[in-house]
Amino acid sequence: MHMAAASSETASSGGLSRGCQWLKALRNKFNARVTEIARKTKQIGQQDPRRVYHSLKMGLALTLVSVFYYFQPVYDGFGDNAMWAVLTVVVVFEFSVGATLGKGLNRMLATLTAGALALGAHRIATLSGRTGEPILISTFVFITGSIVTFMKFIPKLKARFDYGMTIFILTFCLVSVSGYRDDQVLEMAHERVTTIIIGSCISIFVCVCIYPVWIGEDLHKLVANNMEKLGNYLEGFGDEYFKVSEEETQTNDSEPFLQAYKSVLTSKSSEETMANLARWEPGHGRFRFHHPWKNYLKIGNLTRECAYKVQALNSYLNSEIQTPIEIRSKIQESSTKISLESSKALKELASTIRKMTRTRSADPHIANSKTAAEELKTLLKTTFWEEKELLQILPAVSVASLLLEIVECAEKIAEAVYELAKEASFKRTDATFHRGVVQPAPNNIDASNHTITIAE
């Protein structure tokens, strides 16, 4: 009996110990998970502090619109329809000014027009009597829903008014159908339209007046950064491709400039969305009203065209079939010059956009790259045809051909940037030289020195 009791006590103490260990492990796991969530939350806020401000602005807008429920006089005026103001803030309030204005104006305009049409449809339907009223209302709903839904397939309308057309269908159906059971349809429509307009105005006011986030500025920076990424790649491409020793020919893909250009290839959707939202924004700073946002899309498309050629260039860095170094060295000077000058041109163009200055500082680099391109064409026509192994020279010829195409791309991008600078009225920074007098230096001073007098 004593032995059984001892073994039972040992088993119970062992189970208690395992239970304590399990609870301790669970606590440690919970603490680790909380720490990880806190770390990621902090990282998200540090990456873009505007996210924190947006969250606070959303809370403020909801607090302001909640007045409709807190104060009895206001609630008495709108009743349960006051909830539409709260719902409007939740749906309309977006991260950027352009998105909030677009949604707010779409919602207000669609609610007004759909409400008015629904009232008209309800009035016409009531004239047909109680029997014909539901038939007419159903007919109006069918026709309106079909037409507006088809309009959403029109690209230009969908890009700017997709949300508004959805709200139009919703409002028309709610007002016209609910009017069949509710005799106070005019009062109901008035209250809903008013609360939706108030909710939209509160969202727009908070978004525009308190630490605004301009989507147009984000598009402006994105286009400039994409060009700079391509410039960074081309700057380092020559050194990577024309490495001297065999041990160095295996390129390290972890180099930042070898990977950064890839984000340019997938930026089309973001640029189009930003451009559509930027059209809703009012003039601010150096971005005036009716800023030529469509030009940014043109520059973005040309930049992506160049990025695809850069991607093709990148595939030759670690290709299994490589042209021998002694053959590559024949085109090294001209190819490296094209790469460097194109890089400088793209970086100058990126700086032109970023600083919003109207200057042609990229032209000398484009001219130098075109000169190097002519030299490279001459080498391809003369030197490479002496090589017998076509398979050996083919990779180098492909790289040279891609570099020649990049020169043309850089020139097209430059023209697009200059067009943007003109239409957007960028600030001129071209140096202006005044007439002056060049006088020889006195005899007791080195003759290579001269005195220049600038006239006022």
Secondary structure, 3 states (H helix, E strand, C coil): CHHHHHHHHHHHHHHHHHHHHHHHHHHHHHHHHHHHHHHHHHHHHHHCCHHHHHHHHHHHHHHHHCHHHHCHHHHHHHHHHHHHHHHHHHHHCCCCHHHHHHHHHHHHHHHHHHHHHHHHHHHHHHCCHHHHHHHHHHHHHHHHHHHHHHHCCCHHHHHHHHHHHHHHHHHHHHHHHHCCCCCCHHHHHHHHHHHHHHHHHHHHHHHHHCCCCCHHHHHHHHHHHHHHHHHHHHHHHHHHHCCCCHHHCCCCCCCHHHHHCHHHHCCHHHHHHHHHHHCCCCCECCECCCCCHHHHHHHHHHHHHHHHHHHHHHHCCCCCCCCCHHHHHHHHHHHHHHHHHHHHHHHHHHHHHHHCEECCCCHHHHHHHHHHHHHHHHHHHHCHHHCCCHHHHHHHHHHHHHHHHHHHHHHHHHHHHHHHHHHCCCEECCCCCCCEEEEECCCCCCCCCEEEEECC
